[in-house]
Amino acid sequence: MLNFELYNPVNYVFGKGQIEKLKDLVPNNTKILIAYGGGSIFKNGVYDQVKAALATQFEENNIVEFGGIEPNPRFETLMKAVEIIRKEKIGFVLAVGGGSVIDGVKFISGAVNYKGDAADILRKRILFKEGANVIPFGTVLTLPATGSEMNSGAVVTINETQEKLTLGGSALFPKFSIVDPTVITSLPKRQLQNGVVDAFTHVIEQYLTYTHDALLQDRIAEGILQTLVEIGPKVVENPTDYKLASNFVWSATMALNGLIQKGVPSDWATHMIGHELTALYEIDHARTLAIIGPNLYKVMFETKKDKLAQFGKRVWDIQEGSTEEVAEKAIEKTVEFFHIMGMKTKLSENTEDFAKTADFIVNRFEERGWKALGEKQNITPEKVREIVEMSY
């Protein structure tokens, strides 16, 4: 097992009716900003619950709202919120939404007091370490998928240059996150499908590498994968079923709250390539992962076949065949699962303008100096090209 440090200070508040606890969690000695997305919180009742909980502690003039944070949050939009916070002297931000809203608030938190060009936070991958001068924030999760409610990472798109880039650091953990599984009942089927596949692939990125001796981490990862396979199709059809909803939400959090990555190698090349597809074509993030992931496993088969075979035996219950045969069947079963979850796993099924995609992505990676990706740093630009072209 690799050496590791585990640090996660998030106060994770889970279950029915927990939004009312905001009155005890949000500091009442400062002005606050409520940040949200396209307005779904007005339709599902979450906005009213949030305002009711805060009304006992805050005068109306101490609450400022900022809406319109996009799926795949835009740098340009987030900078408008940064200016509002500076102008209004806001001391706390409450993110009410899914991963995009929470990711956006993490950027806002770091950007308010950042000295210099805020775009450098993304382009230079600035880490906001503990003690950094950031604006504290909490979250009310409305869309499970990214685990952003219990981690310190974020992804933001710079619209001008069509770049989807990351930021993070230990100072960007939420102070608290309220997670009520009942809020998923009003989500569109497509968002539920995306959430399951996103969480599933988060686990895969930290699991499907090579065999190692971190036995517990593998078993936890496999448990999350098995749970998502079992409940994924069902929760899409029955989001009002609390057993399904609660297990889905907790699985999505566990997939990327930092626990299963400790002591083990990680890949993340599927995400790095997938981010480019979203930046180029506005394809839903989860759907880019379903496009790229299986083809990456095929191209990197020799590197990953032992772990693929373990994945096949333990998650997909494929008990017969050689290592190679079980590994190949595991990829097939994964694609089948993605199809069951409503994914179209070819780029050509998601956009007509795909012919030069591999050229664009390879050139962009080379410009950034990304020439050795994956858990063994053996995914070269040539391999990236092969993966993307196989995904057409």
ABEGO torsion letter per residue (X at the ends): XBBBBBBBABBBBBEBGAAAAAAAABBAABBBBBBBBAGAAAAAGAAAAAAAAAAAABBAAABBBBBGBBBGBBAAAAAAAAAAAAAAGBABBBBBEBAAAAAAAAAAAAAAABBEBAAAAAAAGBBBBBGBBBBBBBBBBABBAAGAAABABBBBBBAAAGBBBBBEEAAABBABBBBBAAAAAABBAAAAAAAAAAAAAAAAAAABBBBBABAAAAAAAAAAAAAAAAAAAAAAABAABAAAAAAAAAAAAAAAAGAAABGBBBBGAAAAAAAAAAAAAGBBAAAAAAAAAAAAAAAAAAAAAAAAAAAAAAAAGBABEBAAAAAAAAAAAAAAAAAAAGBBABAAAABABAAAAAAAAAAAAAAAGBABBEAAGABBAAAAAAAAAAAX
